[in-house]
C-alpha cells in the first residue's frame, strides 16, 4: 500500500516541477491571409467504380482442365 502511494506522490511532485507548455500559435492570422487569395482549380467528380466488372458465380469445371490451364506451360 505504501509503494503505490509513494509512486502517486512522486508523479504529482514531478508534474508540479515541470515547465509550462508552449502555447499554440494564433491560427486566425493565418486564416486571414489565406482566405482572400485562395484560388483553386475545380476538381471534377470521378466515379470510384468506373471500369468495375462484376464477376458472378460459374459452374464447376473438371479439375484437370482447370489445372492444365493454370500450368506453367501455358
Phi, psi and omega in degrees: 000330182285327183293312178298324179293321178293319178295319178295318180293321180291325177295319177294322180293318178293324178293325179290333181273352183286159181281164180287137181292153180289130180290155178287151180291157179284112184273348180292326178292324179291320180293324181294328181277334183269333185293313182295326185260017182281117176224119179232150179283150181288133179258123181283155180284134175239124180292124181291343180259014178293131180085003180286135175241122178282140178245125180262173179292147179242166178287150177297143179245159177299136187294329181292319179295319179293318180295318179294325179291332182264001184289167182288341180293336182274000000 
